Amino acid sequence: MVSMASPRPLVIVALSGGVDSAVATLLLLEQGYRVQALFMSNWDEDEQGYCTAAEDFQDARRVSDVLGIPLHKVSFAAEYRRRVFDEFLREYRAGRTPNPDVLCNREIKFGVCLDYARRLGGEVLATGHYARIVHEGDRHRLLKGRDPAKDQSYFLHAIDPAVLPHVLFPVGDLTKDVVRRMARAAALPVFDKRDSTGICFIGERPFKEFLAQYLSAQPGNTETPTGEVIGQHQGLMYYTLGQRQGLGVGGVAGSGEAAWYVARKDLARNALIVVQGDDHPLLYSGGLRTGPVHWLAAGPRSGRLNCQIKTRYRQRDQACTVEFAGNASRVTFESPQRSVTPGQFAVFYDGEECLGGAVIESTADDAIVTGPRRALPVSLPI
């Protein structure tokens, strides 16, 4: 655990070229830490120019120059492909929808990057994540960021809890508006740089075009739940549950004007199941089943836990009951949840504290409800 009572520790900041990590660096310097910056690239440059690593490195260099600190540069592209991207492709090949940001934090930022920071002599790794760590004796708790619109604890739930004493999140107590104002006041050159979007490692490129370079699409039928063929999909890997845009099924005779949504993927038949109306019962689930739960806090290995859950980033916390059997868990929602997606993560909370999480393996077939407001108790097989 970091203590200012000891000689000032050397902190290595993962300086990404964005405003959050720039202000994190500024705050650490103001607090009296010795600081050096590390820029890491996780993806090889591409000819199309979608990867912004070169531009981001120049921004990181300008920030480090303004703040007067050394800047190191390292590539973890090989590790990223092996530890994150290969799993990303496996999940899409299986018809699921992965979240590579979670794996990147676990394997790269708080894995190989933390190890590299230690080789540079750093005692602590700091990042620009919007989250907080509270140290209570031998207990180290991951809390949500103060800014509910930017909280990133969801993406951090899978990191090794042993790293928490050696990590700092300097902007975790701030809102994004305050971070930008601080950057402007300090004349940091990235104060108005827009936030990055898209998948962490490939930039804002056309996703279908990118995925098609690695996986072969298998077009098939788009069907209603009764088996009526109403169109053709371009490959199940290109669609996610709850998706509305790009289905190509508008204007189906006799169907009315309500929008169509992806409700299921039938991998065995290579069929995309769509429903009409955003309140269709097939879009809702009363529960889910997960794989092994990764705990940040001391969690139960059997019995039940009443807590809150997020099944996707930016979702409001939802009350649930978690039952444990072996390494798996089954979750019953207090209220049915929309578009619960296998391959994504179920992350558990106790108020502000992030307890941990697990990969969503499936929803319950018997968790289909007759309307989005009706709660349905479920019992899921493990």
N, C-alpha and C positions, 0 to 999 in steps of 0.2 A: 504494500500500500504506500502511496506517495505521502511523504511527510515533509513539510517545510521546516521542521525542527532540525533535520539533518542538513548537511551541505546541499546546496541547490542541485537537484538531479538534472541530468541531461535528458531532455525530452526530444524525441524525434517526431516531427509532425508529418503526417501523410498529406503533403501539399498537392492538391489535385489540379490547381489552376482555377478553382471556383472561389466564390466569395465566402462560403462557410469555413473552409479550411484556412483561408487567408485571415479571417477574423479570429479563428481559434489560435493561430500563431501569434497574432497581435496580443491577445489576452494573456497568453502564457508569458510573453516577454514583459508585459506590464506587471505580472504577478511575481517576477523575479526568477523565473526558470532560465536555465541555459537551454537554448533552443537551436536545433538544426532541422532542416527540411529534407524530405525525401519524396521525389516524384517517381511514381511507379506506373509503368505501362503494362497492360494485361492483354493487349491484342496487337498483332502485327499490323503495320500500316497497309492500307489497301489502295489500289489504283483509282477507285471511284471517289475517294476522298471523304467517305462517311465517317471514318475513324478520325477523331479530333485530337489524338494524342500529341501531335506535333504542335498544334496551336495551344493546347492546354499546357504543355511544357513551357512554352514561351511566356504564358501568363504567370505560371508558377515562378519562373526566373525573374520576371519583373517584380512580383511581390517580394521575393526573397531579397532582391536588390534594395527595394524601398525599406525593408525592415532590417537590412544589414546582417543577414544570417547565411550560413553556407547552405547550398542546395545540392543534394545527391540525386542521382538518377539511376534507376534499375528497371530491367524488364523481367516480368514474371509471366511472359506470354506462354512459355513451355509448360510451366506449372498450371497456368489457367486452363490451357487446352486439356491437360490430363486430368485435373481435379474438378473442373467445373464444366467445361464445354462438352466433354465426352458424356457426362451425366445428362446434360441438357439435351443432347441428341437422343440418348437412350429413352428419355421420358417422352419426347415428341414421337419417336418411333413406336412407342407403346400406346399412343393416342392420348397421352396426358398433357397437362399444361404446367411445365416447371417454372420455378422462380429462381433464376440464376443469381440474383442479388443476395439471397440468403446464403447460397453456397460460396459466393465470392467473399463475403464477410468471414465465414467460418474457415475457409481453406486458404484464402489469399491475404486479405487485410489483417486478420488477427491470427494468421497462421504463418505463412512464409515471410510476410512483410514484417511481422513482429520479430521473428527470428533474425531477419536482416538488420532491423533497427538495433537489436542487441549487439550484432557484430560491429556496428558502427560506434558502439560504446553507449548507446542509449539505455537508460533505465526504465523509460516509460515511452509508450507510443500514444500519440494524440491524433484524433481525427476530427472532422467537422460534422460528425453525426449529431442529430438532434435526439439525444438521450442523456440519461444521468446515471451515475453510479454512486451509491451510498455505502460507505464503509462503517460497519458496526462490529468492532472487534474482529473476530475471524470470519464474520459474515459479510459478503459483498453482494449488494442487491442492484439489479438493473431496473431502472425506472423509466417511465415514459419521459420524453422531452416536454418542457413546459408549454411549448407551442403545439396545441392539438392538431393544427393543420400541417405540421412538419414532423411530428413524432416519428422516429425511425426504429423504435424498439422492435417492431415486427420483424425487420430485416436482421436484427442482431440476436434473435432468440436462440440461434443454433451455435453460437460461439462457445468455446471451452470456458466454463466458469472460472477455471484456474487463471485465465488471463485478466480477469476483472481488476485485481489489485495493481495491474501494470498498465492500465489504460486510462486515458483522460478524454472526456468529451466537453471541451471548454464552452461550446455554444449551447449546451443542453438546457441551460436555464433561461435562454433568450428566445425571443420571437424573431422571425425572419426579418420583419421591418426594422427591428433594433439592430440586427446584424448588418443590414445594408447601410443604415445610418452611421454605424461605427466605422464601416469600411470607407464611406465617403469622407467622414471627418478625419480619418487617418491618411487620406489621399492614396488609398490602395487602388491600383489601376483596374481591379475587377469589381469595383463597388456596384456597377450596373450590369455586370455580365448575367445573362439569363441562365436560369437553372437548366441543367441537362435533362433530357427526357429520352424515352426509348430504352431498349435493353442495354444494360451497363457496358457491355463489351463491344457492341457493334455500332453504336451511335444511332442516329435517326434515319436509317436507311429503310427502303421498302422491305418489310419483313418476309413476305412470300418469296421475293427474289433471293433474299439471303438464305432462307431455309432450303430452297430448292437446290442450292449448290451442294448440299450435304445429304439430303433425303429425297427419295423418289416419291413424288405424289401419286396417289392412286385415286383418280376420280371415281365417283359412284353416285348413287341415287340420294336425293333429298326427299324425305318422306314425312308424312303426318304420322301421329301415333297409331292410326288405324292401318297404316301401310300404303296409303295412297302416294304414289310418286308425283311430286309437284315440281321437280327440278333436278339439276345435277350439281353436286359439289365438286370442288377442285382437288380435294384431298382432305381427309379428316384432320390432319395435322395443322391445317390453316385456320381452324375454327376453335372457339372456346365456348363453354357453356354460358348462356345468357347473351351471347353475341346477337346484335340486331343488324348491323350494317354488312353489306356485301354478300347476302345470302342468295340473291338472284331469284327470289320466289314471289316478287310483287305481282299483283294482278291475277292471282289464281281465281279461276271462275267459281263464283258462288261463295267466296271466302270472306267477302266484305273488305273493309279498308284497314282493319287493325294490323299493326306491324307483326312480323314473324320473328321468332327468337329460337336460338339453338337450345334444345332441352336435353338431348342425349346424343351419344356417339355409339353406334352399334358396330364394334370392331369386327365381329364375326362376319357380318354381312357387308361391311364397309358402307354403312348407311348413316346419313346425318338426319336425326329426328328433330323436326322443328314444330313449334306450336305458335298459335296466334294469340296475341294479347299479353301485356307484361304482367298480368296477374294470373296467368294460366297455372293450374296446380302442379303441372310437371316441372315447372321452374323452381319449385320450392321443396325443401327437404326438412324433415323433422330431426335429423341426426346424421352422424357420419362415423366412419371407422378410420382410425389412424394406424400407422406403423409404430415402431418404438418411439417413446417420448424422450426427448432430450431435455433434461432439467437444468435450469440455471439456479433455481432455488431447491432446497431439500423437498422433494416431492414424494407423494405416495407411490408405492409399488403394487398396492392392492386396495380394494375397497372403493370408496367414492370420494369425489371432490366436487364441491359446488364453487364455481368460479365464473369468470367471464372469458369469452373467446372472440378472436378475430379469425375469419377464414380467408380474408384478403386484406391487403393494405388499404388504409383509409376507412375501413369499415368501422362503424361504431361498435363498442364492446357489446356483446350479447351474452345474457345470462345462460348458463348451461350446467349440466351435471355430467361429470366424467367418471366412467367406470373403468377399472383397470383389470386386465387379465394377462398375465405373462408380460411380454414386451409391448403389447398393443393396448389401445384404449378405444372405447366407444363413447360417443358424445350424444347427449340428448339436449336439444335446444329448448329453451323456455318458450320461444316463438319460432315458427318455421323460418328458415333462411333461404334466400334466393341464390341460385347459381353456385352452389357449393361444388368446387371443381377438384377432382382427383389430380394429384401432382402438385397442387398448391399446398400451403402450410396452414395448419390449425395452430394458433398461438394462444396460450393461456395466460390470463392475468388475474391478479388479486388487487383490484383497484389500480393504483399507479404502478405496481410491481409486475414486471414480466417474469413469469414463472418458468417458461420454456415452451416447447411446441413439438410438432411432429408432422410428417407428410400425410396429407389426406389420401387414404387409399380408396375409399368409396363412400357413397351415401347409401342410405337404406332404401331398398325397393318398397318396403312397407312404410316409409316415411313420407310418401306422397300424400298431400292433403287436398282437401276439396276447396281450399281458398287460402289466400296468403295470411289471413288473420286468425286462423284456427290453429291452436297448438295441439299437437298430437303426440302423446307419449309413444316412444318407440323402444324396442329391444333389438339391438343389432347383434348378429352373430359375429364372433371374432374368429 
